[in-house]
Each structure stands twice: as structure tokens, then as C-alpha cells.
Amino acid sequence: MANHIKTQIRDAFVTLVTGLPTTGARVFKDREHPLAEADMPGMRVYTTDERMNDSLDNQSTDAATPYLQKREISLVCEVLAKANSALDDTLAQAQKEIEAAIATNPTLGGLAKLHCRLQQATTAVGYNTEVAAGQSMLTFRVTAYTMSNAPDIAI
């Protein structure tokens, strides 16, 4: 059995954004990775909420019969950079590069049924790291379909 669909989606996203000019290979697949000064600018990629919308039209009255699930997954790409006079420009440049990278493969290799789309971008300064830093949090919405008995296989 392959990884859960949301893990596959996160991994595909990480592959697309690794090696960008601003953040390079400093891309981490978890929200807990502490970024040291040497890791900045860098990013953390992780999923947060996942909403399922079961397709009632495809459900049987038999509880053992698999049914189609629409999954709306929130994927967060958190960019952290050292706080300095170029902070806003660095965060904006990283966001531009991330959006352009995702546009080259918006279905993340066919895992997403609809295009991976940026829903929100927020910026903050004074993020809790080893050094003074700023943060840009990009939240993407990814829609995927699976069967209820196979959450690792995109349909």
C-alpha cells in the first residue's frame, strides 16, 4: 500500500518547490523542523485540515461497499527568512517562485483532481526562531478523489 493521498500530495508539492532560487534545497516536510539561521530563507510544507465530502449518490446501503470520497486538503507552505531590510522582498520573491513552480504541474502529477490553488497568503514578523525572522504562510487547497477503502489511490 502506498502512502496516504495527503502524504503523496505533500511530497509532490515538495518536489516541485525544491531547488527554487530563493530557498534552494532548504525545504522541510514537517511543521516542527526548527529553522536555524543557515536554513533561511527556507520553507516547511505540511498539510492541516482535510474535509471529506462523501458522494452520497455512489453509496450503497451495504456498509461494506466502498464509496467515492472527495477530499479537500489544505496544504501549508511556510516560508521563513531572516528579518532585515530586504525581508518583505525576500518573502514576496519566494512566493512568486512557489506559485510559478506549482503552475508548471498544478495537478501535482495527477494526484489532484482540480488545480492546486493558492487560497491565502499571510505575512508576519518576529516569528519564534533562533534568529529574528519573518514568515509568509501560503495556504493551498488541493482537491483529490479516492475510494473509501483506498485512501492511497487518487481517482
C-alpha positions as protocol buffer text, in pm:
chain_id: "A"
residue {
  index: 1
  type: MET
  ca { x: 0 y: 0 z: 0 }
}
residue {
  index: 2
  type: ALA
  ca { x: 129 y: 345 z: -91 }
}
residue {
  index: 3
  type: ASN
  ca { x: 127 y: 643 z: 143 }
}
residue {
  index: 4
  type: HIS
  ca { x: -200 y: 823 z: 221 }
}
residue {
  index: 5
  type: ILE
  ca { x: -308 y: 1058 z: -59 }
}
residue {
  index: 6
  type: LYS
  ca { x: -234 y: 1368 z: 151 }
}
residue {
  index: 7
  type: THR
  ca { x: 124 y: 1247 z: 211 }
}
residue {
  index: 8
  type: GLN
  ca { x: 166 y: 1187 z: -162 }
}
residue {
  index: 9
  type: ILE
  ca { x: 30 y: 1536 z: -235 }
}
residue {
  index: 10
  type: ARG
  ca { x: 268 y: 1696 z: 18 }
}
residue {
  index: 11
  type: ASP
  ca { x: 563 y: 1504 z: -129 }
}
residue {
  index: 12
  type: ALA
  ca { x: 473 y: 1605 z: -486 }
}
residue {
  index: 13
  type: PHE
  ca { x: 446 y: 1969 z: -376 }
}
residue {
  index: 14
  type: VAL
  ca { x: 786 y: 1948 z: -204 }
}
residue {
  index: 15
  type: THR
  ca { x: 941 y: 1805 z: -520 }
}
residue {
  index: 16
  type: LEU
  ca { x: 808 y: 2098 z: -724 }
}
residue {
  index: 17
  type: VAL
  ca { x: 935 y: 2367 z: -486 }
}
residue {
  index: 18
  type: THR
  ca { x: 1274 y: 2218 z: -402 }
}
residue {
  index: 19
  type: GLY
  ca { x: 1561 y: 2396 z: -577 }
}
residue {
  index: 20
  type: LEU
  ca { x: 1394 y: 2734 z: -630 }
}
residue {
  index: 21
  type: PRO
  ca { x: 1638 y: 3028 z: -644 }
}
residue {
  index: 22
  type: THR
  ca { x: 1540 y: 3186 z: -310 }
}
residue {
  index: 23
  type: THR
  ca { x: 1502 y: 2880 z: -88 }
}
residue {
  index: 24
  type: GLY
  ca { x: 1714 y: 2622 z: -272 }
}
residue {
  index: 25
  type: ALA
  ca { x: 1714 y: 2279 z: -109 }
}
residue {
  index: 26
  type: ARG
  ca { x: 1607 y: 2422 z: 229 }
}
residue {
  index: 27
  type: VAL
  ca { x: 1261 y: 2262 z: 208 }
}
residue {
  index: 28
  type: PHE
  ca { x: 1137 y: 2053 z: 501 }
}
residue {
  index: 29
  type: LYS
  ca { x: 836 y: 1818 z: 503 }
}
residue {
  index: 30
  type: ASP
  ca { x: 710 y: 1891 z: 850 }
}
residue {
  index: 31
  type: ARG
  ca { x: 584 y: 2177 z: 1062 }
}
residue {
  index: 32
  type: GLU
  ca { x: 813 y: 2103 z: 1355 }
}
residue {
  index: 33
  type: HIS
  ca { x: 1152 y: 2136 z: 1185 }
}
residue {
  index: 34
  type: PRO
  ca { x: 1329 y: 2424 z: 1362 }
}
residue {
  index: 35
  type: LEU
  ca { x: 1490 y: 2652 z: 1107 }
}
residue {
  index: 36
  type: ALA
  ca { x: 1834 y: 2776 z: 1208 }
}
residue {
  index: 37
  type: GLU
  ca { x: 1990 y: 3085 z: 1056 }
}
residue {
  index: 38
  type: ALA
  ca { x: 2168 y: 2864 z: 799 }
}
residue {
  index: 39
  type: ASP
  ca { x: 1828 y: 2726 z: 687 }
}
residue {
  index: 40
  type: MET
  ca { x: 1693 y: 3069 z: 591 }
}
residue {
  index: 41
  type: PRO
  ca { x: 1538 y: 3154 z: 368 }
}
residue {
  index: 42
  type: GLY
  ca { x: 1375 y: 2816 z: 378 }
}
residue {
  index: 43
  type: MET
  ca { x: 1034 y: 2656 z: 389 }
}
residue {
  index: 44
  type: ARG
  ca { x: 829 y: 2398 z: 571 }
}
residue {
  index: 45
  type: VAL
  ca { x: 550 y: 2215 z: 390 }
}
residue {
  index: 46
  type: TYR
  ca { x: 271 y: 2027 z: 566 }
}
residue {
  index: 47
  type: THR
  ca { x: -99 y: 1952 z: 549 }
}
residue {
  index: 48
  type: THR
  ca { x: -350 y: 2082 z: 801 }
}
residue {
  index: 49
  type: ASP
  ca { x: -721 y: 2015 z: 766 }
}
residue {
  index: 50
  type: GLU
  ca { x: -881 y: 1765 z: 533 }
}
residue {
  index: 51
  type: ARG
  ca { x: -1253 y: 1773 z: 461 }
}
residue {
  index: 52
  type: MET
  ca { x: -1428 y: 1476 z: 311 }
}
residue {
  index: 53
  type: ASN
  ca { x: -1743 y: 1500 z: 108 }
}
residue {
  index: 54
  type: ASP
  ca { x: -1879 y: 1152 z: 54 }
}
residue {
  index: 55
  type: SER
  ca { x: -2062 y: 1113 z: -271 }
}
residue {
  index: 56
  type: LEU
  ca { x: -2399 y: 1000 z: -143 }
}
residue {
  index: 57
  type: ASP
  ca { x: -2515 y: 910 z: -491 }
}
residue {
  index: 58
  type: ASN
  ca { x: -2242 y: 645 z: -507 }
}
residue {
  index: 59
  type: GLN
  ca { x: -2303 y: 489 z: -167 }
}
residue {
  index: 60
  type: SER
  ca { x: -2469 y: 157 z: -122 }
}
residue {
  index: 61
  type: THR
  ca { x: -2685 y: 70 z: 176 }
}
residue {
  index: 62
  type: ASP
  ca { x: -2432 y: -207 z: 237 }
}
residue {
  index: 63
  type: ALA
  ca { x: -2178 y: -68 z: 485 }
}
residue {
  index: 64
  type: ALA
  ca { x: -1903 y: -286 z: 337 }
}
residue {
  index: 65
  type: THR
  ca { x: -1936 y: -135 z: -11 }
}
residue {
  index: 66
  type: PRO
  ca { x: -1664 y: 124 z: -86 }
}
residue {
  index: 67
  type: TYR
  ca { x: -1776 y: 470 z: -197 }
}
residue {
  index: 68
  type: LEU
  ca { x: -1620 y: 773 z: -363 }
}
residue {
  index: 69
  type: GLN
  ca { x: -1474 y: 1042 z: -137 }
}
residue {
  index: 70
  type: LYS
  ca { x: -1395 y: 1397 z: -240 }
}
residue {
  index: 71
  type: ARG
  ca { x: -1107 y: 1522 z: -25 }
}
residue {
  index: 72
  type: GLU
  ca { x: -1038 y: 1893 z: 19 }
}
residue {
  index: 73
  type: ILE
  ca { x: -688 y: 1913 z: 164 }
}
residue {
  index: 74
  type: SER
  ca { x: -524 y: 2228 z: 299 }
}
residue {
  index: 75
  type: LEU
  ca { x: -152 y: 2233 z: 232 }
}
residue {
  index: 76
  type: VAL
  ca { x: 61 y: 2498 z: 401 }
}
residue {
  index: 77
  type: CYS
  ca { x: 389 y: 2625 z: 264 }
}
residue {
  index: 78
  type: GLU
  ca { x: 558 y: 2832 z: 532 }
}
residue {
  index: 79
  type: VAL
  ca { x: 850 y: 3048 z: 414 }
}
residue {
  index: 80
  type: LEU
  ca { x: 1087 y: 3181 z: 680 }
}
residue {
  index: 81
  type: ALA
  ca { x: 1355 y: 3441 z: 620 }
}
residue {
  index: 82
  type: LYS
  ca { x: 1589 y: 3645 z: 840 }
}
residue {
  index: 83
  type: ALA
  ca { x: 1442 y: 3975 z: 949 }
}
residue {
  index: 84
  type: ASN
  ca { x: 1636 y: 4250 z: 775 }
}
residue {
  index: 85
  type: SER
  ca { x: 1567 y: 4542 z: 541 }
}
residue {
  index: 86
  type: ALA
  ca { x: 1507 y: 4300 z: 249 }
}
residue {
  index: 87
  type: LEU
  ca { x: 1261 y: 4075 z: 437 }
}
residue {
  index: 88
  type: ASP
  ca { x: 944 y: 4175 z: 251 }
}
residue {
  index: 89
  type: ASP
  ca { x: 1116 y: 4149 z: -86 }
}
residue {
  index: 90
  type: THR
  ca { x: 1262 y: 3807 z: 4 }
}
residue {
  index: 91
  type: LEU
  ca { x: 923 y: 3670 z: 112 }
}
residue {
  index: 92
  type: ALA
  ca { x: 748 y: 3812 z: -196 }
}
residue {
  index: 93
  type: GLN
  ca { x: 1014 y: 3668 z: -427 }
}
residue {
  index: 94
  type: ALA
  ca { x: 984 y: 3326 z: -263 }
}
residue {
  index: 95
  type: GLN
  ca { x: 606 y: 3338 z: -302 }
}
residue {
  index: 96
  type: LYS
  ca { x: 639 y: 3428 z: -670 }
}
residue {
  index: 97
  type: GLU
  ca { x: 876 y: 3136 z: -727 }
}
residue {
  index: 98
  type: ILE
  ca { x: 648 y: 2892 z: -543 }
}
residue {
  index: 99
  type: GLU
  ca { x: 339 y: 2999 z: -737 }
}
residue {
  index: 100
  type: ALA
  ca { x: 526 y: 2972 z: -1069 }
}
residue {
  index: 101
  type: ALA
  ca { x: 659 y: 2625 z: -977 }
}
residue {
  index: 102
  type: ILE
  ca { x: 313 y: 2494 z: -888 }
}
residue {
  index: 103
  type: ALA
  ca { x: 173 y: 2638 z: -1213 }
}
residue {
  index: 104
  type: THR
  ca { x: 406 y: 2404 z: -1407 }
}
residue {
  index: 105
  type: ASN
  ca { x: 225 y: 2099 z: -1263 }
}
residue {
  index: 106
  type: PRO
  ca { x: -99 y: 2218 z: -1098 }
}
residue {
  index: 107
  type: THR
  ca { x: -245 y: 1867 z: -1055 }
}
residue {
  index: 108
  type: LEU
  ca { x: 72 y: 1753 z: -877 }
}
residue {
  index: 109
  type: GLY
  ca { x: 133 y: 1468 z: -1116 }
}
residue {
  index: 110
  type: GLY
  ca { x: -235 y: 1375 z: -1142 }
}
residue {
  index: 111
  type: LEU
  ca { x: -291 y: 1341 z: -766 }
}
residue {
  index: 112
  type: ALA
  ca { x: -517 y: 1647 z: -757 }
}
residue {
  index: 113
  type: LYS
  ca { x: -844 y: 1637 z: -949 }
}
residue {
  index: 114
  type: LEU
  ca { x: -857 y: 2017 z: -966 }
}
residue {
  index: 115
  type: HIS
  ca { x: -560 y: 2252 z: -982 }
}
residue {
  index: 116
  type: CYS
  ca { x: -367 y: 2308 z: -661 }
}
residue {
  index: 117
  type: ARG
  ca { x: -470 y: 2665 z: -586 }
}
residue {
  index: 118
  type: LEU
  ca { x: -342 y: 2932 z: -354 }
}
residue {
  index: 119
  type: GLN
  ca { x: -620 y: 3036 z: -117 }
}
residue {
  index: 120
  type: GLN
  ca { x: -446 y: 3263 z: 128 }
}
residue {
  index: 121
  type: ALA
  ca { x: -112 y: 3428 z: 194 }
}
residue {
  index: 122
  type: THR
  ca { x: -28 y: 3592 z: 526 }
}
residue {
  index: 123
  type: THR
  ca { x: 292 y: 3756 z: 642 }
}
residue {
  index: 124
  type: ALA
  ca { x: 421 y: 3807 z: 995 }
}
residue {
  index: 125
  type: VAL
  ca { x: 741 y: 3935 z: 1154 }
}
residue {
  index: 126
  type: GLY
  ca { x: 901 y: 3822 z: 1478 }
}
residue {
  index: 127
  type: TYR
  ca { x: 840 y: 3454 z: 1422 }
}
residue {
  index: 128
  type: ASN
  ca { x: 976 y: 3235 z: 1703 }
}
residue {
  index: 129
  type: THR
  ca { x: 1307 y: 3102 z: 1568 }
}
residue {
  index: 130
  type: GLU
  ca { x: 1672 y: 3113 z: 1675 }
}
residue {
  index: 131
  type: VAL
  ca { x: 1710 y: 3448 z: 1499 }
}
residue {
  index: 132
  type: ALA
  ca { x: 1471 y: 3734 z: 1425 }
}
residue {
  index: 133
  type: ALA
  ca { x: 1269 y: 3619 z: 1126 }
}
residue {
  index: 134
  type: GLY
  ca { x: 969 y: 3690 z: 912 }
}
residue {
  index: 135
  type: GLN
  ca { x: 721 y: 3439 z: 783 }
}
residue {
  index: 136
  type: SER
  ca { x: 497 y: 3410 z: 482 }
}
residue {
  index: 137
  type: MET
  ca { x: 235 y: 3139 z: 517 }
}
residue {
  index: 138
  type: LEU
  ca { x: 84 y: 3023 z: 188 }
}
residue {
  index: 139
  type: THR
  ca { x: -224 y: 2803 z: 216 }
}
residue {
  index: 140
  type: PHE
  ca { x: -314 y: 2595 z: -88 }
}
residue {
  index: 141
  type: ARG
  ca { x: -634 y: 2397 z: -144 }
}
residue {
  index: 142
  type: VAL
  ca { x: -594 y: 2062 z: -314 }
}
residue {
  index: 143
  type: THR
  ca { x: -894 y: 1854 z: -426 }
}
residue {
  index: 144
  type: ALA
  ca { x: -843 y: 1481 z: -465 }
}
residue {
  index: 145
  type: TYR
  ca { x: -1077 y: 1185 z: -503 }
}
residue {
  index: 146
  type: THR
  ca { x: -1028 y: 840 z: -354 }
}
residue {
  index: 147
  type: MET
  ca { x: -1243 y: 541 z: -272 }
}
residue {
  index: 148
  type: SER
  ca { x: -1331 y: 499 z: 95 }
}
residue {
  index: 149
  type: ASN
  ca { x: -1137 y: 173 z: 113 }
}
residue {
  index: 150
  type: ALA
  ca { x: -829 y: 303 z: -72 }
}
residue {
  index: 151
  type: PRO
  ca { x: -718 y: 642 z: 70 }
}
residue {
  index: 152
  type: ASP
  ca { x: -383 y: 599 z: -104 }
}
residue {
  index: 153
  type: ILE
  ca { x: -510 y: 585 z: -463 }
}
residue {
  index: 154
  type: ALA
  ca { x: -610 y: 901 z: -649 }
}
residue {
  index: 155
  type: ILE
  ca { x: -901 y: 865 z: -887 }
}
